[in-house]
Amino acid sequence: MSYTWEPRWEKFKVESNGIVFWTCRDRITGMIACPICVNAYETCINARGGGKGEVIFFYRVEDLIYHLRDYHARSAFRPKAKQ
């Protein structure tokens, strides 16, 4: 019995509500990775190596779109804290 999981990445084109981009999807489980969290260009689109850091996976494209909108897009427009 194994306690680790080695994803087998493939390129995956996401098309939803006029949004089109490429990301990574595991061939075995079908889980979709966030292209920003996993650095999809380095991991599977350009196929140079594996992604590092915290990887966020989703089963549905809609959940990935919500994650991109709520986590990555909103944080880009939040005011920076004054130091």
HTML snippet that shows the backbone in 3Dmol.js (N, CA, C, O; Angstrom):
<script src="https://3Dmol.org/build/3Dmol-min.js"></script>
<div id="view" style="width:600px;height:400px;position:relative"></div>
<script>
const pdb = `
ATOM      1  N   MET A   1       0.842  -1.171   0.000  1.00  0.00           N
ATOM      2  CA  MET A   1       0.000   0.000   0.000  1.00  0.00           C
ATOM      3  C   MET A   1       0.886   1.232   0.000  1.00  0.00           C
ATOM      4  O   MET A   1       1.882   1.290   0.721  1.00  0.00           O
ATOM      5  N   SER A   2       0.529   2.198  -0.795  1.00  0.00           N
ATOM      6  CA  SER A   2       1.336   3.396  -0.951  1.00  0.00           C
ATOM      7  C   SER A   2       0.651   4.595  -0.300  1.00  0.00           C
ATOM      8  O   SER A   2      -0.567   4.757  -0.382  1.00  0.00           O
ATOM      9  N   TYR A   3       1.456   5.419   0.342  1.00  0.00           N
ATOM     10  CA  TYR A   3       0.928   6.639   0.968  1.00  0.00           C
ATOM     11  C   TYR A   3       1.241   7.885   0.160  1.00  0.00           C
ATOM     12  O   TYR A   3       0.840   8.984   0.546  1.00  0.00           O
ATOM     13  N   THR A   4       1.940   7.741  -0.941  1.00  0.00           N
ATOM     14  CA  THR A   4       2.260   8.884  -1.788  1.00  0.00           C
ATOM     15  C   THR A   4       1.576   8.725  -3.131  1.00  0.00           C
ATOM     16  O   THR A   4       1.113   7.647  -3.505  1.00  0.00           O
ATOM     17  N   TRP A   5       1.532   9.823  -3.827  1.00  0.00           N
ATOM     18  CA  TRP A   5       0.886   9.835  -5.131  1.00  0.00           C
ATOM     19  C   TRP A   5       1.756  10.645  -6.073  1.00  0.00           C
ATOM     20  O   TRP A   5       2.095  11.792  -5.780  1.00  0.00           O
ATOM     21  N   GLU A   6       2.108  10.067  -7.175  1.00  0.00           N
ATOM     22  CA  GLU A   6       2.929  10.730  -8.187  1.00  0.00           C
ATOM     23  C   GLU A   6       2.028  11.071  -9.370  1.00  0.00           C
ATOM     24  O   GLU A   6       1.641  10.175 -10.120  1.00  0.00           O
ATOM     25  N   PRO A   7       1.684  12.352  -9.555  1.00  0.00           N
ATOM     26  CA  PRO A   7       0.793  12.700 -10.658  1.00  0.00           C
ATOM     27  C   PRO A   7       1.452  12.477 -12.016  1.00  0.00           C
ATOM     28  O   PRO A   7       2.654  12.691 -12.176  1.00  0.00           O
ATOM     29  N   ARG A   8       0.676  12.056 -12.964  1.00  0.00           N
ATOM     30  CA  ARG A   8       1.130  11.879 -14.340  1.00  0.00           C
ATOM     31  C   ARG A   8       0.444  12.968 -15.157  1.00  0.00           C
ATOM     32  O   ARG A   8      -0.691  12.813 -15.606  1.00  0.00           O
ATOM     33  N   TRP A   9       1.161  14.072 -15.336  1.00  0.00           N
ATOM     34  CA  TRP A   9       0.573  15.260 -15.935  1.00  0.00           C
ATOM     35  C   TRP A   9       0.378  15.135 -17.434  1.00  0.00           C
ATOM     36  O   TRP A   9       1.152  14.483 -18.136  1.00  0.00           O
ATOM     37  N   GLU A  10      -0.681  15.780 -17.900  1.00  0.00           N
ATOM     38  CA  GLU A  10      -0.921  15.975 -19.319  1.00  0.00           C
ATOM     39  C   GLU A  10      -1.445  17.389 -19.498  1.00  0.00           C
ATOM     40  O   GLU A  10      -2.023  17.969 -18.580  1.00  0.00           O
ATOM     41  N   LYS A  11      -1.236  17.942 -20.697  1.00  0.00           N
ATOM     42  CA  LYS A  11      -1.766  19.280 -20.974  1.00  0.00           C
ATOM     43  C   LYS A  11      -3.282  19.190 -21.054  1.00  0.00           C
ATOM     44  O   LYS A  11      -3.837  18.213 -21.558  1.00  0.00           O
ATOM     45  N   PHE A  12      -3.940  20.226 -20.548  1.00  0.00           N
ATOM     46  CA  PHE A  12      -5.401  20.236 -20.527  1.00  0.00           C
ATOM     47  C   PHE A  12      -5.879  21.638 -20.869  1.00  0.00           C
ATOM     48  O   PHE A  12      -5.500  22.606 -20.210  1.00  0.00           O
ATOM     49  N   LYS A  13      -6.707  21.748 -21.895  1.00  0.00           N
ATOM     50  CA  LYS A  13      -7.236  23.043 -22.325  1.00  0.00           C
ATOM     51  C   LYS A  13      -8.565  23.291 -21.627  1.00  0.00           C
ATOM     52  O   LYS A  13      -9.498  22.495 -21.735  1.00  0.00           O
ATOM     53  N   VAL A  14      -8.636  24.402 -20.913  1.00  0.00           N
ATOM     54  CA  VAL A  14      -9.847  24.782 -20.192  1.00  0.00           C
ATOM     55  C   VAL A  14     -10.595  25.814 -21.029  1.00  0.00           C
ATOM     56  O   VAL A  14     -10.032  26.838 -21.416  1.00  0.00           O
ATOM     57  N   GLU A  15     -11.862  25.538 -21.304  1.00  0.00           N
ATOM     58  CA  GLU A  15     -12.737  26.455 -22.024  1.00  0.00           C
ATOM     59  C   GLU A  15     -14.042  26.563 -21.251  1.00  0.00           C
ATOM     60  O   GLU A  15     -14.811  25.604 -21.177  1.00  0.00           O
ATOM     61  N   SER A  16     -14.290  27.745 -20.670  1.00  0.00           N
ATOM     62  CA  SER A  16     -15.498  27.922 -19.883  1.00  0.00           C
ATOM     63  C   SER A  16     -15.912  29.386 -19.882  1.00  0.00           C
ATOM     64  O   SER A  16     -15.130  30.252 -19.487  1.00  0.00           O
ATOM     65  N   ASN A  17     -17.111  29.666 -20.313  1.00  0.00           N
ATOM     66  CA  ASN A  17     -17.683  31.018 -20.303  1.00  0.00           C
ATOM     67  C   ASN A  17     -16.771  32.040 -20.966  1.00  0.00           C
ATOM     68  O   ASN A  17     -16.587  33.136 -20.439  1.00  0.00           O
ATOM     69  N   GLY A  18     -16.206  31.699 -22.100  1.00  0.00           N
ATOM     70  CA  GLY A  18     -15.335  32.614 -22.831  1.00  0.00           C
ATOM     71  C   GLY A  18     -13.913  32.664 -22.312  1.00  0.00           C
ATOM     72  O   GLY A  18     -13.094  33.418 -22.837  1.00  0.00           O
ATOM     73  N   ILE A  19     -13.603  31.883 -21.302  1.00  0.00           N
ATOM     74  CA  ILE A  19     -12.256  31.835 -20.743  1.00  0.00           C
ATOM     75  C   ILE A  19     -11.555  30.609 -21.338  1.00  0.00           C
ATOM     76  O   ILE A  19     -12.085  29.499 -21.282  1.00  0.00           O
ATOM     77  N   VAL A  20     -10.368  30.815 -21.903  1.00  0.00           N
ATOM     78  CA  VAL A  20      -9.610  29.716 -22.490  1.00  0.00           C
ATOM     79  C   VAL A  20      -8.171  29.820 -21.999  1.00  0.00           C
ATOM     80  O   VAL A  20      -7.533  30.861 -22.157  1.00  0.00           O
ATOM     81  N   PHE A  21      -7.659  28.745 -21.406  1.00  0.00           N
ATOM     82  CA  PHE A  21      -6.264  28.678 -20.992  1.00  0.00           C
ATOM     83  C   PHE A  21      -5.851  27.225 -20.855  1.00  0.00           C
ATOM     84  O   PHE A  21      -6.695  26.329 -20.832  1.00  0.00           O
ATOM     85  N   TRP A  22      -4.542  26.996 -20.763  1.00  0.00           N
ATOM     86  CA  TRP A  22      -3.990  25.652 -20.615  1.00  0.00           C
ATOM     87  C   TRP A  22      -3.531  25.443 -19.188  1.00  0.00           C
ATOM     88  O   TRP A  22      -3.026  26.365 -18.547  1.00  0.00           O
ATOM     89  N   THR A  23      -3.705  24.235 -18.693  1.00  0.00           N
ATOM     90  CA  THR A  23      -3.225  23.869 -17.373  1.00  0.00           C
ATOM     91  C   THR A  23      -2.857  22.384 -17.388  1.00  0.00           C
ATOM     92  O   THR A  23      -2.770  21.778 -18.456  1.00  0.00           O
ATOM     93  N   CYS A  24      -2.644  21.810 -16.229  1.00  0.00           N
ATOM     94  CA  CYS A  24      -2.248  20.402 -16.108  1.00  0.00           C
ATOM     95  C   CYS A  24      -3.395  19.580 -15.524  1.00  0.00           C
ATOM     96  O   CYS A  24      -4.151  20.049 -14.674  1.00  0.00           O
ATOM     97  N   ARG A  25      -3.500  18.347 -16.003  1.00  0.00           N
ATOM     98  CA  ARG A  25      -4.484  17.413 -15.455  1.00  0.00           C
ATOM     99  C   ARG A  25      -3.805  16.067 -15.274  1.00  0.00           C
ATOM    100  O   ARG A  25      -3.014  15.635 -16.113  1.00  0.00           O
ATOM    101  N   ASP A  26      -4.124  15.412 -14.170  1.00  0.00           N
ATOM    102  CA  ASP A  26      -3.567  14.097 -13.907  1.00  0.00           C
ATOM    103  C   ASP A  26      -4.286  13.066 -14.768  1.00  0.00           C
ATOM    104  O   ASP A  26      -5.516  13.039 -14.812  1.00  0.00           O
ATOM    105  N   ARG A  27      -3.528  12.228 -15.444  1.00  0.00           N
ATOM    106  CA  ARG A  27      -4.122  11.211 -16.339  1.00  0.00           C
ATOM    107  C   ARG A  27      -4.899  10.153 -15.586  1.00  0.00           C
ATOM    108  O   ARG A  27      -5.883   9.625 -16.104  1.00  0.00           O
ATOM    109  N   ILE A  28      -4.478   9.833 -14.375  1.00  0.00           N
ATOM    110  CA  ILE A  28      -5.100   8.742 -13.625  1.00  0.00           C
ATOM    111  C   ILE A  28      -6.376   9.204 -12.919  1.00  0.00           C
ATOM    112  O   ILE A  28      -7.436   8.606 -13.102  1.00  0.00           O
ATOM    113  N   THR A  29      -6.279  10.261 -12.115  1.00  0.00           N
ATOM    114  CA  THR A  29      -7.416  10.705 -11.308  1.00  0.00           C
ATOM    115  C   THR A  29      -8.310  11.712 -12.013  1.00  0.00           C
ATOM    116  O   THR A  29      -9.475  11.865 -11.645  1.00  0.00           O
ATOM    117  N   GLY A  30      -7.786  12.402 -13.023  1.00  0.00           N
ATOM    118  CA  GLY A  30      -8.553  13.437 -13.704  1.00  0.00           C
ATOM    119  C   GLY A  30      -8.580  14.767 -12.961  1.00  0.00           C
ATOM    120  O   GLY A  30      -9.295  15.687 -13.357  1.00  0.00           O
ATOM    121  N   MET A  31      -7.800  14.870 -11.881  1.00  0.00           N
ATOM    122  CA  MET A  31      -7.788  16.120 -11.123  1.00  0.00           C
ATOM    123  C   MET A  31      -7.050  17.198 -11.908  1.00  0.00           C
ATOM    124  O   MET A  31      -6.027  16.939 -12.542  1.00  0.00           O
ATOM    125  N   ILE A  32      -7.588  18.408 -11.853  1.00  0.00           N
ATOM    126  CA  ILE A  32      -7.066  19.553 -12.586  1.00  0.00           C
ATOM    127  C   ILE A  32      -6.288  20.428 -11.611  1.00  0.00           C
ATOM    128  O   ILE A  32      -6.767  20.716 -10.514  1.00  0.00           O
ATOM    129  N   ALA A  33      -5.096  20.849 -12.003  1.00  0.00           N
ATOM    130  CA  ALA A  33      -4.261  21.689 -11.147  1.00  0.00           C
ATOM    131  C   ALA A  33      -4.460  23.155 -11.491  1.00  0.00           C
ATOM    132  O   ALA A  33      -4.703  23.505 -12.646  1.00  0.00           O
ATOM    133  N   CYS A  34      -4.356  24.005 -10.484  1.00  0.00           N
ATOM    134  CA  CYS A  34      -4.388  25.446 -10.717  1.00  0.00           C
ATOM    135  C   CYS A  34      -3.125  25.806 -11.495  1.00  0.00           C
ATOM    136  O   CYS A  34      -2.026  25.461 -11.061  1.00  0.00           O
ATOM    137  N   PRO A  35      -3.252  26.500 -12.649  1.00  0.00           N
ATOM    138  CA  PRO A  35      -2.073  26.791 -13.467  1.00  0.00           C
ATOM    139  C   PRO A  35      -1.105  27.760 -12.808  1.00  0.00           C
ATOM    140  O   PRO A  35       0.076  27.777 -13.154  1.00  0.00           O
ATOM    141  N   ILE A  36      -1.574  28.558 -11.875  1.00  0.00           N
ATOM    142  CA  ILE A  36      -0.701  29.504 -11.181  1.00  0.00           C
ATOM    143  C   ILE A  36      -0.001  28.813 -10.019  1.00  0.00           C
ATOM    144  O   ILE A  36       1.203  28.990  -9.836  1.00  0.00           O
ATOM    145  N   CYS A  37      -0.724  28.036  -9.240  1.00  0.00           N
ATOM    146  CA  CYS A  37      -0.142  27.358  -8.080  1.00  0.00           C
ATOM    147  C   CYS A  37       0.883  26.305  -8.481  1.00  0.00           C
ATOM    148  O   CYS A  37       1.887  26.137  -7.789  1.00  0.00           O
ATOM    149  N   VAL A  38       0.654  25.590  -9.584  1.00  0.00           N
ATOM    150  CA  VAL A  38       1.549  24.512  -9.998  1.00  0.00           C
ATOM    151  C   VAL A  38       2.587  24.985 -11.013  1.00  0.00           C
ATOM    152  O   VAL A  38       3.499  24.227 -11.344  1.00  0.00           O
ATOM    153  N   ASN A  39       2.477  26.214 -11.518  1.00  0.00           N
ATOM    154  CA  ASN A  39       3.311  26.726 -12.604  1.00  0.00           C
ATOM    155  C   ASN A  39       3.192  25.777 -13.796  1.00  0.00           C
ATOM    156  O   ASN A  39       4.120  25.037 -14.123  1.00  0.00           O
ATOM    157  N   ALA A  40       2.049  25.822 -14.419  1.00  0.00           N
ATOM    158  CA  ALA A  40       1.700  24.879 -15.484  1.00  0.00           C
ATOM    159  C   ALA A  40       2.669  24.920 -16.654  1.00  0.00           C
ATOM    160  O   ALA A  40       2.905  23.894 -17.293  1.00  0.00           O
ATOM    161  N   TYR A  41       3.229  26.077 -16.946  1.00  0.00           N
ATOM    162  CA  TYR A  41       4.155  26.173 -18.075  1.00  0.00           C
ATOM    163  C   TYR A  41       5.374  25.281 -17.850  1.00  0.00           C
ATOM    164  O   TYR A  41       5.796  24.563 -18.757  1.00  0.00           O
ATOM    165  N   GLU A  42       5.935  25.325 -16.652  1.00  0.00           N
ATOM    166  CA  GLU A  42       7.116  24.511 -16.352  1.00  0.00           C
ATOM    167  C   GLU A  42       6.766  23.045 -16.135  1.00  0.00           C
ATOM    168  O   GLU A  42       7.565  22.168 -16.465  1.00  0.00           O
ATOM    169  N   THR A  43       5.602  22.764 -15.592  1.00  0.00           N
ATOM    170  CA  THR A  43       5.249  21.402 -15.202  1.00  0.00           C
ATOM    171  C   THR A  43       4.827  20.526 -16.367  1.00  0.00           C
ATOM    172  O   THR A  43       5.371  19.435 -16.540  1.00  0.00           O
ATOM    173  N   CYS A  44       3.873  20.976 -17.171  1.00  0.00           N
ATOM    174  CA  CYS A  44       3.373  20.068 -18.201  1.00  0.00           C
ATOM    175  C   CYS A  44       3.256  20.694 -19.590  1.00  0.00           C
ATOM    176  O   CYS A  44       3.298  19.970 -20.584  1.00  0.00           O
ATOM    177  N   ILE A  45       3.111  22.007 -19.688  1.00  0.00           N
ATOM    178  CA  ILE A  45       2.941  22.608 -21.015  1.00  0.00           C
ATOM    179  C   ILE A  45       4.276  22.610 -21.757  1.00  0.00           C
ATOM    180  O   ILE A  45       4.338  22.246 -22.931  1.00  0.00           O
ATOM    181  N   ASN A  46       5.335  23.018 -21.073  1.00  0.00           N
ATOM    182  CA  ASN A  46       6.655  23.024 -21.683  1.00  0.00           C
ATOM    183  C   ASN A  46       7.421  21.738 -21.358  1.00  0.00           C
ATOM    184  O   ASN A  46       8.445  21.442 -21.974  1.00  0.00           O
ATOM    185  N   ALA A  47       6.915  20.985 -20.390  1.00  0.00           N
ATOM    186  CA  ALA A  47       7.450  19.671 -19.988  1.00  0.00           C
ATOM    187  C   ALA A  47       8.929  19.702 -19.633  1.00  0.00           C
ATOM    188  O   ALA A  47       9.704  18.878 -20.120  1.00  0.00           O
ATOM    189  N   ARG A  48       9.321  20.641 -18.793  1.00  0.00           N
ATOM    190  CA  ARG A  48      10.712  20.713 -18.340  1.00  0.00           C
ATOM    191  C   ARG A  48      10.929  20.003 -17.020  1.00  0.00           C
ATOM    192  O   ARG A  48      11.990  19.419 -16.799  1.00  0.00           O
ATOM    193  N   GLY A  49       9.950  20.045 -16.148  1.00  0.00           N
ATOM    194  CA  GLY A  49      10.150  19.425 -14.841  1.00  0.00           C
ATOM    195  C   GLY A  49       8.887  19.507 -14.022  1.00  0.00           C
ATOM    196  O   GLY A  49       7.848  19.951 -14.509  1.00  0.00           O
ATOM    197  N   GLY A  50       8.974  19.083 -12.784  1.00  0.00           N
ATOM    198  CA  GLY A  50       7.813  19.080 -11.908  1.00  0.00           C
ATOM    199  C   GLY A  50       7.638  20.393 -11.185  1.00  0.00           C
ATOM    200  O   GLY A  50       8.608  21.114 -10.948  1.00  0.00           O
ATOM    201  N   GLY A  51       6.401  20.709 -10.833  1.00  0.00           N
ATOM    202  CA  GLY A  51       6.110  21.903 -10.067  1.00  0.00           C
ATOM    203  C   GLY A  51       6.424  21.692  -8.601  1.00  0.00           C
ATOM    204  O   GLY A  51       6.401  20.570  -8.095  1.00  0.00           O
ATOM    205  N   LYS A  52       6.712  22.778  -7.940  1.00  0.00           N
ATOM    206  CA  LYS A  52       7.026  22.688  -6.526  1.00  0.00           C
ATOM    207  C   LYS A  52       6.115  23.634  -5.764  1.00  0.00           C
ATOM    208  O   LYS A  52       5.495  24.524  -6.346  1.00  0.00           O
ATOM    209  N   GLY A  53       6.043  23.434  -4.475  1.00  0.00           N
ATOM    210  CA  GLY A  53       5.212  24.289  -3.652  1.00  0.00           C
ATOM    211  C   GLY A  53       3.849  23.673  -3.422  1.00  0.00           C
ATOM    212  O   GLY A  53       3.618  22.499  -3.710  1.00  0.00           O
ATOM    213  N   GLU A  54       2.960  24.484  -2.899  1.00  0.00           N
ATOM    214  CA  GLU A  54       1.612  24.013  -2.606  1.00  0.00           C
ATOM    215  C   GLU A  54       0.800  23.952  -3.893  1.00  0.00           C
ATOM    216  O   GLU A  54       0.638  24.956  -4.586  1.00  0.00           O
ATOM    217  N   VAL A  55       0.302  22.786  -4.198  1.00  0.00           N
ATOM    218  CA  VAL A  55      -0.471  22.590  -5.423  1.00  0.00           C
ATOM    219  C   VAL A  55      -1.929  22.417  -5.042  1.00  0.00           C
ATOM    220  O   VAL A  55      -2.262  21.653  -4.136  1.00  0.00           O
ATOM    221  N   ILE A  56      -2.789  23.131  -5.741  1.00  0.00           N
ATOM    222  CA  ILE A  56      -4.222  23.071  -5.490  1.00  0.00           C
ATOM    223  C   ILE A  56      -4.862  22.295  -6.642  1.00  0.00           C
ATOM    224  O   ILE A  56      -4.640  22.609  -7.811  1.00  0.00           O
ATOM    225  N   PHE A  57      -5.664  21.271  -6.300  1.00  0.00           N
ATOM    226  CA  PHE A  57      -6.309  20.429  -7.305  1.00  0.00           C
ATOM    227  C   PHE A  57      -7.820  20.595  -7.249  1.00  0.00           C
ATOM    228  O   PHE A  57      -8.391  20.891  -6.199  1.00  0.00           O
ATOM    229  N   PHE A  58      -8.457  20.399  -8.405  1.00  0.00           N
ATOM    230  CA  PHE A  58      -9.911  20.498  -8.516  1.00  0.00           C
ATOM    231  C   PHE A  58     -10.434  19.366  -9.385  1.00  0.00           C
ATOM    232  O   PHE A  58      -9.753  18.898 -10.297  1.00  0.00           O
ATOM    233  N   TYR A  59     -11.652  18.935  -9.088  1.00  0.00           N
ATOM    234  CA  TYR A  59     -12.294  17.907  -9.899  1.00  0.00           C
ATOM    235  C   TYR A  59     -13.098  18.517 -11.041  1.00  0.00           C
ATOM    236  O   TYR A  59     -13.279  17.886 -12.082  1.00  0.00           O
ATOM    237  N   ARG A  60     -13.580  19.744 -10.849  1.00  0.00           N
ATOM    238  CA  ARG A  60     -14.416  20.392 -11.864  1.00  0.00           C
ATOM    239  C   ARG A  60     -13.772  21.677 -12.353  1.00  0.00           C
ATOM    240  O   ARG A  60     -13.101  22.373 -11.591  1.00  0.00           O
ATOM    241  N   VAL A  61     -13.975  21.988 -13.619  1.00  0.00           N
ATOM    242  CA  VAL A  61     -13.443  23.224 -14.205  1.00  0.00           C
ATOM    243  C   VAL A  61     -14.058  24.440 -13.516  1.00  0.00           C
ATOM    244  O   VAL A  61     -13.376  25.444 -13.314  1.00  0.00           O
ATOM    245  N   GLU A  62     -15.328  24.361 -13.157  1.00  0.00           N
ATOM    246  CA  GLU A  62     -15.991  25.491 -12.509  1.00  0.00           C
ATOM    247  C   GLU A  62     -15.320  25.851 -11.181  1.00  0.00           C
ATOM    248  O   GLU A  62     -15.184  27.027 -10.846  1.00  0.00           O
ATOM    249  N   ASP A  63     -14.904  24.831 -10.431  1.00  0.00           N
ATOM    250  CA  ASP A  63     -14.225  25.084  -9.166  1.00  0.00           C
ATOM    251  C   ASP A  63     -12.867  25.742  -9.391  1.00  0.00           C
ATOM    252  O   ASP A  63     -12.456  26.598  -8.607  1.00  0.00           O
ATOM    253  N   LEU A  64     -12.177  25.358 -10.439  1.00  0.00           N
ATOM    254  CA  LEU A  64     -10.904  25.995 -10.783  1.00  0.00           C
ATOM    255  C   LEU A  64     -11.121  27.458 -11.141  1.00  0.00           C
ATOM    256  O   LEU A  64     -10.351  28.317 -10.711  1.00  0.00           O
ATOM    257  N   ILE A  65     -12.150  27.754 -11.916  1.00  0.00           N
ATOM    258  CA  ILE A  65     -12.453  29.141 -12.297  1.00  0.00           C
ATOM    259  C   ILE A  65     -12.754  29.970 -11.054  1.00  0.00           C
ATOM    260  O   ILE A  65     -12.263  31.093 -10.935  1.00  0.00           O
ATOM    261  N   TYR A  66     -13.552  29.441 -10.121  1.00  0.00           N
ATOM    262  CA  TYR A  66     -13.839  30.156  -8.873  1.00  0.00           C
ATOM    263  C   TYR A  66     -12.562  30.418  -8.084  1.00  0.00           C
ATOM    264  O   TYR A  66     -12.382  31.505  -7.534  1.00  0.00           O
ATOM    265  N   HIS A  67     -11.673  29.424  -8.026  1.00  0.00           N
ATOM    266  CA  HIS A  67     -10.408  29.589  -7.304  1.00  0.00           C
ATOM    267  C   HIS A  67      -9.566  30.706  -7.941  1.00  0.00           C
ATOM    268  O   HIS A  67      -9.025  31.556  -7.234  1.00  0.00           O
ATOM    269  N   LEU A  68      -9.459  30.700  -9.266  1.00  0.00           N
ATOM    270  CA  LEU A  68      -8.676  31.729  -9.948  1.00  0.00           C
ATOM    271  C   LEU A  68      -9.260  33.110  -9.716  1.00  0.00           C
ATOM    272  O   LEU A  68      -8.532  34.073  -9.477  1.00  0.00           O
ATOM    273  N   ARG A  69     -10.573  33.198  -9.789  1.00  0.00           N
ATOM    274  CA  ARG A  69     -11.235  34.485  -9.608  1.00  0.00           C
ATOM    275  C   ARG A  69     -11.128  34.977  -8.166  1.00  0.00           C
ATOM    276  O   ARG A  69     -10.767  36.129  -7.927  1.00  0.00           O
ATOM    277  N   ASP A  70     -11.435  34.118  -7.219  1.00  0.00           N
ATOM    278  CA  ASP A  70     -11.499  34.552  -5.827  1.00  0.00           C
ATOM    279  C   ASP A  70     -10.140  34.662  -5.159  1.00  0.00           C
ATOM    280  O   ASP A  70      -9.938  35.556  -4.338  1.00  0.00           O
ATOM    281  N   TYR A  71      -9.209  33.785  -5.482  1.00  0.00           N
ATOM    282  CA  TYR A  71      -7.931  33.789  -4.779  1.00  0.00           C
ATOM    283  C   TYR A  71      -6.874  34.615  -5.510  1.00  0.00           C
ATOM    284  O   TYR A  71      -6.249  35.487  -4.907  1.00  0.00           O
ATOM    285  N   HIS A  72      -6.668  34.354  -6.786  1.00  0.00           N
ATOM    286  CA  HIS A  72      -5.582  35.010  -7.511  1.00  0.00           C
ATOM    287  C   HIS A  72      -5.966  36.393  -8.030  1.00  0.00           C
ATOM    288  O   HIS A  72      -5.195  37.341  -7.880  1.00  0.00           O
ATOM    289  N   ALA A  73      -7.148  36.525  -8.639  1.00  0.00           N
ATOM    290  CA  ALA A  73      -7.532  37.821  -9.207  1.00  0.00           C
ATOM    291  C   ALA A  73      -7.822  38.852  -8.128  1.00  0.00           C
ATOM    292  O   ALA A  73      -7.396  40.000  -8.256  1.00  0.00           O
ATOM    293  N   ARG A  74      -8.517  38.489  -7.093  1.00  0.00           N
ATOM    294  CA  ARG A  74      -8.834  39.456  -6.042  1.00  0.00           C
ATOM    295  C   ARG A  74      -7.599  39.886  -5.262  1.00  0.00           C
ATOM    296  O   ARG A  74      -7.497  41.041  -4.847  1.00  0.00           O
ATOM    297  N   SER A  75      -6.660  38.964  -5.059  1.00  0.00           N
ATOM    298  CA  SER A  75      -5.456  39.348  -4.329  1.00  0.00           C
ATOM    299  C   SER A  75      -4.601  40.307  -5.153  1.00  0.00           C
ATOM    300  O   SER A  75      -3.843  41.093  -4.584  1.00  0.00           O
ATOM    301  N   ALA A  76      -4.706  40.260  -6.474  1.00  0.00           N
ATOM    302  CA  ALA A  76      -3.947  41.176  -7.318  1.00  0.00           C
ATOM    303  C   ALA A  76      -4.484  42.604  -7.213  1.00  0.00           C
ATOM    304  O   ALA A  76      -3.735  43.557  -7.423  1.00  0.00           O
ATOM    305  N   PHE A  77      -5.761  42.764  -6.894  1.00  0.00           N
ATOM    306  CA  PHE A  77      -6.362  44.087  -6.840  1.00  0.00           C
ATOM    307  C   PHE A  77      -6.555  44.613  -5.422  1.00  0.00           C
ATOM    308  O   PHE A  77      -7.069  45.717  -5.239  1.00  0.00           O
ATOM    309  N   ARG A  78      -6.152  43.842  -4.420  1.00  0.00           N
ATOM    310  CA  ARG A  78      -6.257  44.309  -3.032  1.00  0.00           C
ATOM    311  C   ARG A  78      -5.207  45.383  -2.777  1.00  0.00           C
ATOM    312  O   ARG A  78      -4.094  45.292  -3.295  1.00  0.00           O
ATOM    313  N   PRO A  79      -5.543  46.395  -1.988  1.00  0.00           N
ATOM    314  CA  PRO A  79      -4.532  47.403  -1.669  1.00  0.00           C
ATOM    315  C   PRO A  79      -3.418  46.797  -0.833  1.00  0.00           C
ATOM    316  O   PRO A  79      -3.662  45.959   0.035  1.00  0.00           O
ATOM    317  N   LYS A  80      -2.206  47.223  -1.100  1.00  0.00           N
ATOM    318  CA  LYS A  80      -1.055  46.728  -0.365  1.00  0.00           C
ATOM    319  C   LYS A  80      -1.015  47.382   1.010  1.00  0.00           C
ATOM    320  O   LYS A  80      -1.389  48.546   1.156  1.00  0.00           O
ATOM    321  N   ALA A  81      -0.564  46.643   2.016  1.00  0.00           N
ATOM    322  CA  ALA A  81      -0.461  47.165   3.377  1.00  0.00           C
ATOM    323  C   ALA A  81       0.677  48.184   3.448  1.00  0.00           C
ATOM    324  O   ALA A  81       1.755  47.978   2.889  1.00  0.00           O
ATOM    325  N   LYS A  82       0.411  49.281   4.144  1.00  0.00           N
ATOM    326  CA  LYS A  82       1.440  50.303   4.305  1.00  0.00           C
ATOM    327  C   LYS A  82       2.438  49.846   5.359  1.00  0.00           C
ATOM    328  O   LYS A  82       2.067  49.255   6.373  1.00  0.00           O
ATOM    329  N   GLN A  83       3.686  50.125   5.105  1.00  0.00           N
ATOM    330  CA  GLN A  83       4.730  49.704   6.042  1.00  0.00           C
ATOM    331  C   GLN A  83       5.332  50.884   6.741  1.00  0.00           C
ATOM    332  O   GLN A  83       6.229  50.720   7.568  1.00  0.00           O
TER     333      GLN A  83
END
`;
const viewer = $3Dmol.createViewer("view");
viewer.addModel(pdb, "pdb");
viewer.setStyle({}, {cartoon: {color: "spectrum"}});
viewer.zoomTo();
viewer.render();
</script>
